[in-house]
């Protein structure tokens, strides 16, 4: 007979993953949802960091990969949102110098 142990996942890890996915989903609607996408991305990164600390303190919890994925998705969403803004600001700033 196979007995299975019930694994307890860290709730913050799951929340960070959901926020990271939501941030990437909200980027698809740039005219409506840029501010919520940035808020979700920042929240995903912060909650993922909190989750990593919880996972270090309690080794019985699972979800390290979930929190890492939430962290990566949050940062990816931030880069996707801020890259066009940063590049356009750089072009506007340095374009007059090249004339």
WOGILIN-V327972 format. One record per residue. RES is the residue in one small letter. PSI is psi in whole degrees, -180 to 180 (NA if undefined). Layout:
res psi
RES PSI
RES PSI
This chain:
res psi
x 135
x 124
x 137
x 139
x 140
x 125
x 133
x 117
x 146
x 125
x -35
x -32
x -42
x -43
x -41
x -39
x -44
x -42
x -39
x -43
x -41
x -39
x -44
x -35
x -41
x -24
x -24
x -15
x 74
x -29
x -22
x -38
x 35
x -47
x -45
x -33
x -43
x -42
x -43
x -38
x -45
x -42
x -38
x -42
x -45
x -46
x -35
x -40
x -40
x -39
x -41
x -39
x -43
x -40
x -34
x -37
x -32
x 96
x -12
x -14
x 149
x 165
x 16
x -43
x -35
x -42
x -36
x -41
x -41
x -40
x -48
x -42
x -38
x -47
x -38
x -42
x -41
x -41
x -43
x -38
x -42
x -18
x -49
x -38
x -46
x -41
x -37
x -37
x -39
x -39
x -43
x -32
x -45
x -9
x -41
x -23
x -24
x -4
x NA
